[in-house]
């Protein structure tokens, strides 16, 4: 008789293997304490589409962006999917509410320093359940997860905690996109773009999602629609755009101060309809 847990483990390995972009992720070696003993592990960098990155032990954990238990964010799992945590960007109001019963809220604690703290961590029926928060420079993230006592004995708690403590928030996207009313052109709406810091090679893109790669994944092919070139902090432009398809049709490219080009999709929030950007690197191979 087949072991269901082993089948699930094999399935998630196959899914995540197929989902890995062609470009090899950045890795590093680290010596960490697991279940009372030191081990050398290889950590892999996961750059999520939600504006933060983290390091995880790639031989013991998997990391990917997605949705689980009605939460959307970066998901870190053990080899069995039952051991996991979901890291989700939250508002300052949510973070303050989580720590409302504490002597000092996380907002006050994070005013000058980076903070990683547990809201709760409890053992029930042989499983650890936890909610932790990360706060830095006005940005907040929650980590909700669980793992078995057996996994804890093998260092799962330390592995998940290390991944959580490695979270780095990216700089806010340097261009703000805001609705600017109806366009004179049929089927278009106006969007106001404003640069928050100096940039080079600023281009509005049209996104073509008709391509596929060698393993059958959809590939995005951006094409320049408008080239604005150099931008100073505070520069703004109004552009007429269409929003018709299920996948984002519009995007933005720019070159940062280190000479690295960034290519992002412009998307519409399903919560309140605001415009936001997410990175397209993983979809352009």
C-alpha positions in Angstrom: 0.0 0.0 0.0 1.4 3.4 -0.9 2.3 5.9 1.7 0.0 9.0 1.2 2.5 11.4 2.8 5.3 10.1 0.5 3.0 10.6 -2.5 2.3 14.2 -1.5 6.0 14.9 -0.9 6.8 13.5 -4.4 4.0 15.6 -6.0 5.1 18.8 -4.4 8.7 18.2 -5.6 7.5 17.6 -9.1 5.3 20.7 -9.1 8.0 23.0 -7.7 10.6 21.6 -10.0 8.5 22.5 -13.0 7.8 25.9 -11.6 11.5 26.8 -11.1 12.5 29.5 -13.6 15.4 28.7 -16.0 17.7 31.1 -14.2 19.3 29.4 -11.2 18.5 31.1 -7.9 21.2 32.6 -5.8 22.5 30.3 -3.0 24.8 30.5 0.0 26.3 28.2 2.6 25.4 28.6 6.3 26.1 26.8 9.5 23.0 26.7 11.7 21.9 24.9 14.9 19.3 22.3 14.3 17.8 20.3 17.2 20.8 21.0 19.3 23.6 20.3 16.8 25.3 22.4 14.2 24.8 21.6 10.5 26.0 23.1 7.3 23.1 23.8 4.9 22.8 25.4 1.5 20.3 28.3 1.6 18.5 29.5 -1.5 17.2 33.0 -2.1 13.5 33.3 -2.9 12.5 36.7 -4.3 8.7 36.9 -4.0 6.4 39.0 -6.1 5.1 40.7 -2.9 8.0 43.0 -2.3 10.2 41.0 0.0 12.8 38.1 -0.2 14.0 35.4 2.1 16.6 32.6 2.4 15.6 29.0 3.0 17.4 25.7 3.4 16.9 24.2 0.0 17.5 20.6 0.9 14.8 20.7 3.7 12.3 23.4 2.6 10.6 24.7 -0.5 9.5 28.3 -1.2 7.1 29.6 -3.8 4.5 32.3 -4.2 0.8 31.3 -4.0 -2.3 30.9 -1.9 -3.0 28.7 1.1 -5.7 28.7 3.7 -7.2 31.9 2.2 -3.8 33.7 2.6 -1.8 34.9 -0.3 2.0 35.4 -0.1 5.3 33.5 0.0 4.7 29.9 1.1 7.5 28.0 2.8 6.9 24.2 3.3 8.8 21.2 4.6 9.1 18.1 2.5 5.6 17.3 3.7 3.2 20.1 2.9 1.6 19.8 6.4 4.6 21.7 7.9 4.5 25.2 6.5 4.2 28.9 6.9 2.6 31.7 4.8 4.3 35.1 4.8 1.9 37.8 3.9 2.4 41.6 3.6 0.0 43.4 6.1 -0.9 46.9 6.9 0.4 48.9 9.9 -3.2 48.8 11.3 -3.3 45.0 11.1 0.1 44.8 12.8 -1.0 47.1 15.6 -4.2 45.1 16.1 -2.2 41.8 16.4 -0.2 43.4 19.2 -3.0 45.3 20.8 -2.7 43.3 24.1 1.1 43.7 24.3 2.7 46.3 26.6 4.1 48.0 23.5 2.8 47.6 20.0 5.0 46.5 17.1 4.6 49.9 15.5 6.3 51.6 18.5 9.0 48.9 18.7 9.8 49.2 15.0 10.0 53.0 15.1 13.8 52.8 15.3 14.8 49.1 14.9 13.8 46.1 12.8 11.5 43.8 14.8 10.8 40.0 14.5 8.3 38.8 17.2 5.9 36.1 18.0 2.2 37.0 18.6 1.7 33.4 19.7 3.3 30.0 19.5 1.4 27.1 21.0 1.5 23.3 21.1 -1.9 21.6 20.5 -2.5 17.9 19.8 1.1 17.2 18.8 1.4 20.3 16.5 3.0 23.7 16.9 0.9 26.7 15.7 2.3 30.2 15.4 1.8 33.7 14.3 4.9 35.9 14.0 5.4 39.5 12.7 8.3 41.3 10.9 8.4 45.1 10.9 11.0 47.4 9.4 10.8 51.0 8.0 7.1 51.1 8.1 6.5 47.8 6.3 4.9 44.8 8.0 4.6 41.1 7.3 2.8 38.3 9.1 3.9 34.6 9.1 1.2 32.1 10.0 2.3 28.4 10.2 2.3 25.0 11.8 4.5 22.0 12.1 4.4 18.6 13.9 6.3 17.7 17.0 8.2 15.1 15.0 9.3 17.8 12.6 10.2 20.1 15.5 12.5 17.4 16.8 14.4 17.5 13.5 14.8 21.2 13.5 11.7 22.4 11.5 11.0 25.2 14.0 14.6 26.6 13.7 14.5 26.3 9.8 11.2 28.2 9.5 12.3 30.8 12.1 15.6 31.3 10.2 13.8 31.8 7.0 11.5 34.3 8.7 14.3 36.3 10.3 16.1 36.5 6.9 13.2 38.5 5.3 14.4 41.6 3.5 11.9 44.2 2.3 12.6 45.6 -1.2 12.6 49.3 -1.7 9.1 50.5 -2.6 8.5 50.4 -6.3 9.9 53.7 -7.6 6.9 54.7 -9.8 3.4 55.2 -8.5 0.4 54.5 -10.7 -2.9 56.1 -10.1 -6.2 56.2 -11.9 -6.6 59.6 -13.7 -10.1 59.4 -15.3 -11.4 58.5 -18.7 -9.4 58.8 -21.8 -10.4 60.6 -25.0 -9.7 57.3 -26.9 -12.4 54.6 -26.9 -11.7 51.6 -24.6 -8.9 53.4 -22.7 -8.5 54.9 -19.3 -5.9 57.4 -18.1 -3.2 56.4 -15.6 -1.0 58.9 -13.9 2.6 57.7 -13.4 4.9 59.5 -10.9 8.6 58.7 -10.3 9.6 58.8 -6.6 13.3 58.8 -7.3 15.7 59.4 -10.3 15.5 56.7 -12.9 16.8 55.9 -16.4 15.2 54.1 -19.3 11.7 54.5 -18.1 9.3 52.7 -20.6 5.6 51.9 -20.6 5.2 48.4 -21.9 2.5 46.3 -23.6 2.6 42.7 -22.4 2.2 39.8 -24.8 1.4 36.5 -23.0 1.0 34.3 -26.1 4.4 32.6 -25.9 5.4 29.4 -24.1 8.8 28.0 -23.1 10.3 24.5 -23.6 8.3 23.0 -20.7 5.0 24.6 -21.7 4.8 27.5 -19.2 3.4 30.8 -20.4 6.0 33.4 -21.2 5.6 37.2 -21.2 7.1 39.2 -24.1 7.1 42.9 -23.3 7.1 45.5 -26.1 7.8 49.2 -25.6 4.7 51.4 -26.0 6.1 54.7 -24.8 9.7 55.6 -23.9 10.2 58.4 -21.4 13.9 57.9 -20.9 15.3 59.8 -17.9 13.2 60.8 -14.9 13.8 63.0 -11.9 12.0 62.5 -8.6 8.6 64.0 -9.0 8.3 63.7 -12.8 4.9 62.4 -13.9 3.1 61.4 -17.0 -0.4 60.6 -18.0 -0.9 57.7 -20.4 -4.0 56.1 -21.9 -4.1 52.3 -21.3 -6.5 49.4 -21.8 -7.3 46.8 -19.2 -9.2 44.0 -20.9 -7.5 40.6 -20.4 -7.2 38.2 -17.5 -3.5 38.7 -17.5 -1.9 42.2 -17.1 -1.7 44.0 -20.4 0.5 46.9 -19.3 3.9 47.1 -17.6 6.8 49.4 -16.8 10.6 49.0 -17.3 13.3 51.2 -15.7 17.0 51.0 -15.0 18.2 51.6 -11.4 21.3 53.3 -10.1 23.3 50.1 -10.3 22.5 49.7 -14.0 20.1 46.8 -13.5 16.9 46.8 -15.6 13.6 46.0 -13.9 10.6 44.9 -15.8 7.2 44.8 -14.0 3.6 44.2 -14.8 0.9 46.8 -13.9 -2.0 45.0 -12.1 -5.2 45.9 -10.4 -5.8 45.0 -6.8 -8.8 42.7 -6.3 -9.3 44.2 -2.8 -9.8 47.9 -3.5 -9.0 48.4 -7.2 -5.7 50.3 -6.8 -2.9 49.9 -9.3 0.3 48.1 -8.3 3.4 46.5 -10.0 4.9 43.0 -9.7 8.2 41.7 -11.1 8.1 39.9 -14.5 11.6 38.3 -14.4 10.4 34.8 -13.7 8.0 35.0 -16.7 10.4 36.2 -19.4 12.7 33.1 -19.9 
